[in-house]
């Protein structure tokens, strides 16, 4: 029942998880052709910084909503919604304060148009993300999917049109994205029955949310530093142009890893919450473990495939000014993102489910420290590519440590045998790709991707008898 529920919900969430990020991927590639490295660096840094500013402003509360909203149904529903409205307004005000600080942190003068554009983007994105978590907590898959598609797709598309009409400046790109995010947020609020209001501050709810959420804020600060601290390191050593050169490969690589992982994570955590709230602790942990295994089955071949085809993909898609750095940074970023995503959605989710947020805070502190130390060493020894490689080393150390902790102390089941078989199928795929000539165009790249996928799925079918049985049954029915 566990795997069947996960599969059904995953398929329902899949359009939003795939189409929106795919369009964003295309837009980032397009930006490398429309924006110079300095402007590209500013835009991508603000987009990355939004994860940090939103965490401090509201995401800790959003996670509390996702985890505990079921406890405030019935008579307490209006009370909880009133408190939620007050928290959203407070979070929005915080974003306006953070906007100039984001620009100053990478050495950009906070001109009024750029500050207003950045603040608008931060506020609109905050509202969209928060109410998306509301929709997930209620299993409102249609509302969640529409928001995930309308906001990012509309905002990203508008940014390209605006740059071409009004000029390639960060203010233009951020303002256009803010408009698209705002449309998505308003539509989502309407579908959830949310009306703008000042709300009522509830001390009792706030105390409980603060107890749960404060370690998440600190933990999230460390997690953000582990993922994006390399941008600030590069800015200190190579300026905002260096940030732009890094961001093309680093941002795309992280996005690839996150998109692949979200194929199964959007549905999995709400199911695990349902189980633990019903008193089934072991069932909830089994759900997280199953999700981790499925995620590894997606992340491993994706990482290996990007590493094998990095040069032809970059030469085909990325503007010439960015290629020399991106061809190295892209596969390293995907690998680092895959490791960190696996950690986040297995070990860290155990902490969220079991209310062990302090352990998460310690884990992410270790992750940030290890990653930044390794990235600094890499930057000193190998410049921008060396900094990215240092991040990968730090991510590997922290991910292994977190999984060991979750298995030993939180009793998270880890299916080592399945992980090993997936790694073996991935190795077979990598070997097949290594034997092929370097592809020269999009058709050849697509052919090698299909070859790699075929070899991988064949390997999975041979190594996993249940998968082979399902495939055989489907063939018989056909």
N, C-alpha and C positions, 0 to 999 in steps of 0.2 A: 504493500500500500504506500509505503514511504516513497519508493522510486516512481511509482505510478503518479502520485500527486505532484511530485517535483516535475516530472516530464510534462504533464498536462499544463501546469502553470508556466513552465519554461516556454512552451510553444506559444502560449497566449501572450507572454511578455516579449517574445522574440522580435516582432516587427519594430517595436520602439527601441530595443537594444541594438538592433543592427542598422536600421535606416538612418536614424538621427546621427549617430557617430560616423557612419560612412560619409554622409554629406559634410560633416565637420572636417573629416580627413581630407576630402577633396578641397574644401575651402582653405585649409591651412597650406596645402600644396599650391593653390592658386595665389595665396598671399605672398609666397616666396617669389612669384613673378610680378606682383603688383607693388610690393613694398620693399624699400631698401632695408638692409640688415638692421639699421638703427630703429626705424619705425616698426619693423617686424618684432624686434626685441621688446619694445615698449608694449605693444598689443598683447603678445603672448605672455609677457610677465604679468600684466594686469589680469588676464584670464586665469593664470596659475595662482596668482595672489588671492583671487576670489575664494578659493578653497580655504585659505587661512583666515581671511576677514570674516567669511560666513561662519566658520567654526567658532570664532570668538563671539560673533554677534548672535547666532541663532542655531547653528547645526547641532550643538549639544542638546538644545531643547527639542529639535526635530527628532533626534535619536531617542530621546525620552518618550516622545509621542509614539514613535514606531514600536517601542518596546512595551509601554505601559498604558496606552490609550484604552485598551480593553477593560481596564479597571475603573474607567470613568464613564461607563455607559448608564443608560436609564436616567435617574434623577440627577446625577452628577454631570451629565453631558453638557448642559448649557454653561455650568460653572467652568468646566474645562475649556470650552470654546472661548469663553470670555477671557480667560487667562491666556489662551493662545493668541488672541488678537493683540493683547497688550505686549506679549513677547515679540510678535512680528513687528510692531511699530518700533519697539526699542531696538531691535536688530537692524531695521532699516536706517534709523538715525546713526547707528554705529558705523554703517557702511559709508555714509557721507563723510564721517570723520576720517575713516581709514583711506579714502581715495587719494588725498594729497600725500599721505605717508607712503603709499605704494610707489608713487612716482619719485619721491625723494630717495627712497631706498635703493634705486638703481641710477641715481645721479641725474634725473630728468627734472628740469625746471617745471614747477607746477603751475603752468599757464591756466587761466580760468577756463577756456573751452575744453582743454584736456581733462582738467579736474572734474568739471561737470559731466563730461562724457563718461569718465571712469566711475564716478559716483552713481550715475544712472544705470550703468551696466551692473555694478555690484548690487544695487538695490533690487533691480528686476530679476537678476539671476537668483538672489537670495529667496525672493518670494516664490519663484517657480520651483526651486529645489525643495523648499519647505512643504509646500502644498502637494508636491509629488509624493513626499513621505506620508502625508496624511492619506492620500489615495492608496498607497501601498498598504498602510496599516488597516485599511478597510477592505482590502482585496478588490479595489475598484480599478481593474486592469485597463478598461477602456479609457477612463479619465486619465490614468497615469500615462498610457501610451500616447494619447492625443497631445498631452502636455510635452512629453519628451520629443515628439515629432514637430509640433507647431513652433515651440519656442526656439530651439537651436537651429532648426532648418530655416525658418523664416529670418531669424537674426543673422545667420551666416550668409544666406543669400542676399539679404539687404546690404550687408557690409561690402560685398563685391560690387554691387550696383552703385552704392554710394561712393566708393573709392574711384570708380571710373567717371562718375559725374562731378564729384566735388573735390577730388584730389586725394593722393595717397598719404593721409596724415592719420596718426593714432586717434585723434578726436573724432574724425569721420567714421572710422571703422568701429570704434567702441559705441558711439551714439547709435549707429545702425543696428548693432547687435543688441543694445539695450531695448530698442523699439520692438524687435522680434521677441525677446524674452518677455517683455511686458504683455504683449498680446497673448502669449502662451499662459502666463500667470493669471491674467484676468479670466480667460476661458476656463482654466482649471478651477479657480475660486467659484465661478458660477456653477460649474457642475457639482461641486461639493456643497453648495448652499452657503458659502462663506460670504458675508457682507462686510465691507470695510467699517470698522468701528474702533473706538479707543480701547474698549475692553475694561476688565477689572483685574487688578493685581491680587492674586491669592497667595498669601504667605505660606499656607500649609503645602500647597502644590509646589511652590517655588523651593521650599526647603528640601522636599523629596527629590525634585529635579536637580537641584544644586548638588545634593549628595551623590546622585548618580552621574551627573553631567560634568562636574568640575574636574574629576580625573580624566574625563574624555577630552575636555578642552586642552589640558596640559599634554595628554597623550597625542592629541591631534596636532598640537604645535610641534612636537617632536617628529611626528609622521610627516608633516609638511616639510620640515627642515631636511629630513632624510631624502625626500623626493625632489624638492626644489631648491634646497640650499646650494646645490651646485651652480645654479644660475647666479647667485650672489657672489660665490667664489670666483666665477668666471668674470663677472662684472668688475670685481676688484682687480683682477689681473689683466683683463683685455677690454674693459669698457663695455658700453651698451652695444657696440657692434659685435663684440665677442658673444654677448648674450643672444643676439640675433642668430649668429652662426651656430651656436650650440642648440638653440631652441627648435630649429627645423627638425633635426634628427631626434633630439631628446623628447620634444613634445609629441611627435608622431609615434615614436616607439612606445612611450607610456600610454598613448591613446590606443594603440593596437592591443597591448596587453590588457587594458581595462575593458575594451570592447569584447574581446574573446572571453574574458572572465565573466562579464555581465550576462552572457548567454545563459548562465545557470544561477548566478547569485541573486538576481532581482526576485526570482520566485522562491528561493530556498530559505532565506532568513524568516520571512513571515510564517512559513510553514513550521519552522523550528520554534518560533515564538508560540504558535498555537499549541504545540506539543508540550512545551515546558509549562505553559499556563494551565494546561489540563493535568499537570502533575507527572508527566512522562519525561523525566530527566534523561533517561537513557535513549528514548526515542528522539529527543531533540538533538542530542550529541551524535546519534547515528545519522541524522539528517545532515548535520554539518560535515561529518566525515564523508558521506556519500557525495556531497557537493564538492568537497576538496578533491576527491578522486576524479569526478567528472571534469573539474576545472583543470586538473593536471593533464588529463587526456586531451584537452583543447589547447592548453598553453604550451605544452612540450613541442608538438609538431609545428605550431605557429612560430615559436621562437627559432627552431631549427630551420624552418623554411625561409624566414626573413634573413637569417645569417647566411644561408647559401645563396640567396638571390639579391642581397643588398646592393651590390654594385650596379647591376642592370636596372633595378627598380629606381634607384636614385638618379641614374643617368637619364632615365626616361621621364621622371616626374618632376624633379627638383630643379630650380633655376641654377644656372652655372655658378653664380657667386657662392652658393651654399654647398656644392657637391663634395668638395674635398673633405670637409669636416663631417658632413652628414653620412657619407658612405661608411665611416667608422662608427659614428655615434649611434646611428639607427639600430643596428643589431644589438649593440651593448645595452641601449635603453630598453629594448623589448625584453631582453633577458632579465635585467634588473627589475623592470616592471612586473614581469611574470612571477619572479620570486616574492616580491613584496605583496603582490595581489594574492598569491597563495597563502602567505602568512596572514594577511588581513582577514581573509574570508574563511580561515580555519581556526587558527589559534586565537586571533583577536575576537572572532565571533563567539567563541566559547566564553571569553571574558564578558561580552555583552549579555549573553544568555544567562550566565551564572552570577551576574552582578559582581564580577571580579574586575572592576574597571581600574583599580589601583595596580593590579598585575599588568594590565594593558599599558598603563602609563610607564611602568618600569621597563617593559619590553620595548616600547617605542623610544624611550630615552636612550636605551642601549643601541637601538637601531640608528638613531640620529647621530650619536657620538661616533659609532663605528664607521658609518657611511661618510660623515664629514671629514673624519681623520684620514680615511683612505682616499677620499676625493682630493683633499689638500695635497697629500703625497703625490697622487697621480698628476695633479695640476703642475706641481713643481718639476716633475720628471718628464711629463709628456704633453703639457699644454692642455687644450680643450679636450682632445680625445682621451688623454690620460686621466683627466678629472672624471669623465664618464665611466671609464674602466674602474676607477676607484670606487665609484658609487655601486657598481655591480658587485665588487668584492665585499663591500660593506653589507649590501642587501643579502648576499649569500650567507654570510656569518650570522646575521640577525635572524633570518628566516629559519635556518636549521636550529638555532637555539630556541626560538619560540615554539616550533613544532615539538621539540623534545619536552619542553615545559608543559605544553598542553596535553601531551600523551601521558606524561608521568604523573602530573599533579592534578589535572582537571579530568583525567580519564577519557580523553578524546580518542576514539578508536582510529588507528591509522593502518590502512590496508597496504602494507609494504609490498606484498606480492603483486598487487595490481599496479602499484607505482613502477615496480621493476619491469613488468611486462609492457607497460606503456612506453617506458624508456627504451626497451628493446625494439619495439615497433618504430619508434622515432629514429633510432639509429639506422634501421634498415632504410627508412625514407631518406635520411641524410646521405647514406651511401649511394642510393639510386640517383640523387640529384648531383652528387659529386662526379659521377660517371658521365653526366651529360655535358655537352659543349655549352659555353657561356651564351645565353640568349641575347639576341641583338635588338629585338623589337617586342612590342606588346603581345603579339600572337605567340612568339616563342616563349615569353615569360609565362603566359597563361597555360601553354602546353606543359611546361615543366611543373607548374603548380598543380595541374590535374594529375600529372604523373606521380608527384610526391604524395598527393592526397590518396591516390589509388593504392600505392604501395603501403602507406600507413594504415588505411582501413583494411587492407588485406592482412597485414600483420596483426591488427587488433582482432580480426575475425579468427585467425589461426590460434592466437594466444588466449582468447577468452571464449570458452565453449558456449556460455549463454548467448553471447552476441552472435556466434555462428548459428546457434539454434534458431534465434529470432530471424536472421537473414534467410535461413533455409525454409522456415515456415512462410515468410513473405513470398519467396519465390514459388513455393508450391501453390499458394493462393492465387498468384498471378497466372 
